[in-house]
C-alpha cells in the first residue's frame, strides 16, 4: 500500500495513468502550467485544486463548468473532503479515482468497475414489445343499400372536410400575420440592442488574472490593503470590487497563482464569489426589465452595476473591460429609449 495519496484515471484520454500526490497542493486543469495537466478539450484551464489538510485531502472546484464528485456537480469554490473510492469527473468523459494514503487501491478499482457495470445496466433502454398482427379483413360483401349510403355519406364528408381545411388555413394565416406584425414591433423596439453577456462571461471577468511585473513591496501593500477592506467590503457599493481588486493585485505583483496563507485564500474566494453573485443577479434583473421595456427600472439597475464596478486603470484585464463596456452600452441604449422628460 502506497504512503502517498493517488489519482487513477479510469475514463477519458488519460485512462490508465496514475499520479501520486507528493505535494501539499495540486492544481489540475488544461493549462500547461498546472501541476497535473488534463488532456481533455472540455476541461477548464484550471478545473480543480487539491489541498492536504489535517483532516485529509480537500478538493476545491475552480471551474464554471463544475466538478463532479461521485456524480454530483459542485459549484465554483465548493470544497469537499475526499475519501478512498471517490470519483472526480471533469469535462465530458474524464473520471479520476481518488485513493487515500495506505488504502487498498485494487479494492477501490474493483468497486469502481462493479459500480460502472451496474450503472450501464440501469441505463440500457427497455425492450419494446412487437405490435400484435392486424386482423385479416372479412370477405363478406356489403349490401347495395349500405354501399349507396356509404358513398353518399362519403361525398358529404369530403365536402365538409374541404370547408374545414379552407377555414383552418385562413385562421392559421391570420394567426401567422398577427404574430409577424407583433414580432416586427418588438424587433423594432429592440433594434441595435447590445448583446447580453452570459453568466460565464461575467464570471470570467473576475477569474481572469491581472498581469504585472514582479514587485514584492507593492504586493505586500496590496495584501495589507485587501485585509483592511475585507471587513468593510459591504459598506458602499464599490467597496467589494476594491477589496477583490486588491487581492488580485497582490497575486499579480507577487507573480503567484495563490496565497501562502490559507485564511487569506478563503477571504479572497469569499469576496470574489460575493461580487460575482451580486453582479450576475443585478445584470439579470437589468436585462429582464429592459426586455419588458421598463426603461426607468432598467436604467436604475444598469447604473447600479456601474457603481458596483467603477472603472480603474489597475484592473485592466480584457474580460473585465468587456464587462464594463457592455454595461455602458446598455446604459446608452436604455437612455435613448426613455422619454426625454424621464431621463
Residue pairs with C-beta under 8 A, 6 or more apart in sequence:
1 102
1 103
1 104
1 105
2 20
2 99
2 101
2 102
2 105
3 101
3 102
4 20
4 21
4 22
4 101
5 20
5 21
5 52
5 57
5 98
5 99
5 100
5 101
6 18
6 19
6 20
6 21
6 98
6 99
6 105
7 18
7 19
7 21
7 36
7 88
7 96
7 97
7 98
7 99
8 17
8 18
8 19
8 96
8 97
8 99
8 105
8 109
9 15
9 16
9 17
9 18
9 94
9 95
9 96
9 97
10 87
10 95
10 96
10 97
10 109
10 112
11 93
11 94
11 95
12 39
12 40
12 90
12 91
12 93
12 94
12 95
13 39
13 40
13 93
13 94
14 38
14 39
14 40
14 94
19 36
21 50
21 52
21 57
23 35
24 51
24 52
25 35
25 49
25 50
25 51
25 52
25 258
26 35
26 36
26 49
26 50
27 34
27 35
27 36
27 46
27 48
27 49
27 62
27 257
27 258
28 34
28 35
28 36
28 38
28 46
28 47
28 48
28 49
28 50
28 90
29 37
29 38
29 43
29 44
29 45
29 46
29 47
29 48
29 62
29 63
30 37
30 38
30 39
30 40
30 41
30 43
30 44
30 45
30 47
31 37
31 45
31 46
33 257
34 45
34 46
38 47
38 90
38 91
38 94
40 90
40 91
40 92
40 93
40 94
41 91
42 65
42 91
42 92
42 93
43 63
43 65
43 90
43 91
43 94
44 62
44 63
44 64
44 65
44 90
46 62
46 63
47 61
47 62
47 63
47 65
47 67
47 90
47 91
48 59
48 60
48 61
48 62
48 63
48 67
48 88
48 90
49 59
49 60
49 62
50 57
50 58
50 59
50 60
50 82
51 57
51 58
51 60
51 262
52 58
55 81
56 81
56 82
56 83
56 100
57 81
57 82
57 98
57 100
58 79
58 80
58 81
58 82
59 67
59 69
59 79
59 80
59 82
59 88
60 77
60 78
60 79
61 67
61 74
61 75
61 76
61 77
61 78
61 79
62 76
63 76
63 90
64 76
64 199
64 200
64 203
64 204
64 207
65 91
66 73
66 74
66 75
66 76
67 73
67 74
67 88
67 89
67 90
68 74
68 87
68 88
68 89
68 90
69 80
69 82
69 86
69 87
69 88
69 89
70 86
70 87
71 87
71 89
74 80
76 203
76 273
77 269
77 273
82 98
82 100
83 98
83 100
84 98
84 99
84 100
84 103
84 104
84 108
85 97
85 98
85 108
85 111
85 112
86 97
86 98
87 95
87 96
87 97
87 98
87 112
88 95
88 96
88 97
88 98
89 95
89 96
90 96
97 108
97 109
97 112
99 105
99 108
142 150
189 293
189 337
190 291
192 333
193 290
193 333
194 326
194 329
194 330
194 333
195 326
196 287
197 283
197 322
197 323
197 326
199 280
201 319
201 322
201 323
202 276
202 279
202 280
202 283
202 323
203 276
203 280
204 319
205 317
205 319
205 320
205 322
205 323
206 244
206 272
206 275
206 276
206 279
206 320
207 319
208 317
208 318
208 319
208 320
209 248
209 251
209 252
209 257
209 317
210 248
210 249
210 251
210 252
210 314
210 315
210 316
210 317
211 252
211 317
212 218
212 249
212 252
212 253
212 255
213 253
214 253
214 254
214 255
215 253
216 253
216 254
218 249
218 253
219 249
219 250
219 251
219 252
219 253
219 254
220 250
222 246
222 247
222 249
222 250
222 253
223 246
223 247
223 250
223 264
225 246
226 243
226 246
226 247
226 250
226 264
226 267
226 268
227 264
227 267
229 239
229 242
229 243
229 246
230 243
230 267
230 271
232 239
233 239
233 240
233 242
233 243
233 271
233 274
234 240
237 304
237 307
237 308
238 307
238 308
238 309
238 310
240 271
240 274
240 275
240 278
240 308
241 275
241 308
241 309
241 310
243 271
244 268
244 271
244 272
244 275
245 312
245 314
245 315
247 264
247 267
247 268
247 271
247 272
248 315
249 314
250 259
251 257
251 258
251 259
258 265
259 265
259 268
275 308
278 308
279 305
279 308
279 309
279 323
282 301
282 304
282 305
282 308
283 305
283 327
285 301
286 298
286 301
286 302
286 304
286 305
286 330
287 298
287 330
289 295
289 297
289 298
289 301
290 298
290 330
290 333
290 334
293 337
295 334
295 337
295 338
295 342
296 338
296 342
298 330
298 334
299 331
299 334
299 335
299 338
302 327
302 330
302 331
302 334
303 331
305 327
306 324
306 327
306 328
306 331
309 323
309 324
309 327
311 324
335 343
